[in-house]
Amino acid sequence: QVQLVESGGGSVQSGGSLRLSCAASGYSHSSYCMAWFRQAPGKEREGVAAIDNDGSIRYADSVKGRFTISKDNAKNTLYLQMNSLKPEDTAMYYCAADSRAYYSGGYLRLPESADFGYWGQGTQVTVSS
């Protein structure tokens, strides 16, 4: 049974940093496409970043240059390093996994909710101005 458990959320001031972790079990991390999503109150869930098993990475424009997605296959853990946080980054953050990855024009596609079958319970990130 696939399980994803996020941690590392919290409250920070604008400009601060947080590192989210997603511990996975029940499957081989190295063979799955992993992603981070977020959902703010009253808004739809949006893809933040994705990393495929070959190391291909894709970021949403809103976080490019500030967030870094990475994974440690030996620990079966996915990370999201978030720097220069802004109030608009406030949301519940979810990690997701799936055995399939989707490419467009030869590049990993920005993650979409429908592409992922396994989800964590979420961790809250709040950024104050």
C-alpha positions as CSV (number, residue, x, y, z in Angstrom):
1,Q,0.0,0.0,0.0
2,V,1.4,3.3,-1.1
3,Q,1.6,5.9,1.7
4,L,2.9,9.5,1.5
5,V,3.4,11.6,4.6
6,E,4.4,15.3,4.4
7,S,6.1,17.3,7.1
8,G,8.0,20.5,7.5
9,G,5.2,23.1,7.1
10,G,4.8,26.0,9.5
11,S,4.5,29.7,9.8
12,V,7.2,32.1,8.5
13,Q,7.6,35.7,7.7
14,S,7.9,37.0,4.1
15,G,11.4,36.3,2.8
16,G,11.8,33.3,5.0
17,S,12.5,29.7,4.1
18,L,11.0,26.3,4.8
19,R,11.9,22.7,3.7
20,L,9.0,20.3,3.2
21,S,9.6,16.6,3.2
22,C,7.5,13.7,2.0
23,A,8.3,10.2,3.2
24,A,7.0,7.5,0.9
25,S,6.4,3.8,1.6
26,G,4.9,0.9,-0.3
27,Y,6.7,1.4,-3.6
28,S,10.1,2.1,-5.1
29,H,10.7,5.9,-5.0
30,S,13.2,5.7,-7.8
31,S,10.7,4.5,-10.4
32,Y,7.9,7.0,-9.8
33,C,7.2,10.5,-10.9
34,M,6.8,12.7,-7.8
35,A,5.3,16.2,-7.4
36,W,4.3,18.9,-5.0
37,F,1.0,20.7,-5.3
38,R,-0.6,23.4,-3.2
39,Q,-4.1,24.6,-2.5
40,A,-5.0,28.0,-1.0
41,P,-8.4,28.7,0.5
42,G,-11.0,29.3,-2.2
43,K,-8.6,28.3,-5.0
44,E,-8.0,25.2,-7.1
45,R,-5.1,22.9,-6.4
46,E,-2.1,23.8,-8.5
47,G,1.0,22.0,-9.4
48,V,4.2,23.5,-8.0
49,A,7.0,21.2,-9.1
50,A,7.6,17.7,-10.4
51,I,10.6,15.4,-10.7
52,D,10.7,12.3,-12.8
53,N,12.7,9.1,-12.2
54,D,15.3,10.3,-14.7
55,G,15.9,13.5,-12.9
56,S,13.8,15.7,-15.2
57,I,12.3,18.6,-13.3
58,R,9.5,21.2,-14.0
59,Y,8.5,24.2,-11.9
60,A,5.5,26.5,-12.0
61,D,6.5,30.0,-13.1
62,S,5.4,31.4,-9.8
63,V,8.0,29.5,-7.9
64,K,10.9,29.2,-10.4
65,G,14.1,30.4,-8.9
66,R,12.8,30.3,-5.3
67,F,11.8,26.6,-4.8
68,T,13.9,23.5,-5.4
69,I,12.5,20.0,-5.7
70,S,14.7,17.0,-5.0
71,K,14.5,13.5,-3.8
72,D,16.6,11.0,-1.9
73,N,15.9,7.5,-3.4
74,A,17.8,5.8,-0.7
75,K,15.5,7.3,1.9
76,N,12.4,7.2,-0.3
77,T,11.9,10.9,0.5
78,L,10.9,13.9,-1.6
79,Y,11.8,17.4,-0.6
80,L,10.8,20.9,-1.5
81,Q,13.1,23.7,-0.4
82,M,11.2,27.0,-0.4
83,N,13.2,30.2,-0.2
84,S,12.2,33.9,-0.5
85,L,8.7,32.9,0.6
86,K,5.8,35.3,-0.2
87,P,2.4,35.7,1.4
88,E,0.9,34.3,-1.8
89,D,2.7,31.0,-1.2
90,T,0.4,30.4,1.8
91,A,-1.4,27.2,1.1
92,M,-1.8,23.5,2.1
93,Y,1.0,21.7,0.3
94,Y,0.6,18.1,-0.9
95,C,3.0,15.6,-2.3
96,A,1.9,13.2,-4.9
97,A,3.3,10.2,-6.8
98,D,2.4,8.1,-9.8
99,S,4.1,5.4,-11.9
100,R,3.6,7.5,-15.0
101,A,5.1,10.8,-16.1
102,Y,3.8,13.1,-18.7
103,Y,5.9,15.0,-21.2
104,S,5.1,17.7,-23.7
105,G,7.5,18.7,-26.4
106,G,10.2,16.6,-24.8
107,Y,9.9,18.4,-21.4
108,L,8.3,17.1,-18.2
109,R,4.8,18.6,-18.0
110,L,3.8,20.9,-15.2
111,P,2.0,18.5,-12.8
112,E,-1.8,18.2,-13.0
113,S,-3.8,16.6,-10.2
114,A,-5.4,14.1,-12.6
115,D,-2.0,12.7,-13.5
116,F,-1.3,11.5,-9.9
117,G,-2.9,8.6,-8.1
118,Y,-1.3,8.7,-4.7
119,W,-1.5,11.7,-2.4
120,G,-0.3,12.7,1.1
121,Q,-2.5,14.4,3.7
122,G,-0.9,17.8,3.3
123,T,1.1,20.2,5.4
124,Q,0.2,23.8,6.0
125,V,2.5,26.7,5.0
126,T,1.6,30.2,6.2
127,V,3.7,33.2,5.1
128,S,3.0,36.5,6.8
129,S,3.9,39.9,5.5
